[in-house]
């Protein structure tokens, strides 16, 4: 099912948004201040091109440990990103979601665009993984959280 949705996605707007992410990657790479976000933009461009079956997950949930992108510096990075490009990419995904949602067939595509709009707003500290890996990481994090709550 993911393959069919991804093919429909590419044909009906996914390619355009992936190109938007690639443009953001190029702009970030050219500027000095945006260089830390250039690689992330490229990775998310691939995610925007073929999103079904993949998910953006916090690296803290995935690895069980904090890193530079999941702490205070990650918050600062997300604020800077939001001001530089995040809001514009998110608006693009929201507009595409509204357009796709006008048809019944386009509703799964609209959901994909909304998922990407969330990533567009706050990408720092996240990584793109298969859906199964994301589910397992969330289960493991929930078990760890439950274990810490149950300890006296």
Secondary structure, DSSP 8 states (H G I E B T S, - for coil): -HHHHHHHHIIIIIHHHHHHHHHHHHHHHHSSTTHHHHHHHHHHHHHHHS-TTEEEEEHHHHHSS--TTTSHHHHHHHHHHIIIIIHHHHHHHHHHHHHHHTSSTTHHHHHHHHHHHHHHH--TTEEEEEHHHHHHHHHHHHHHHHHHHH--
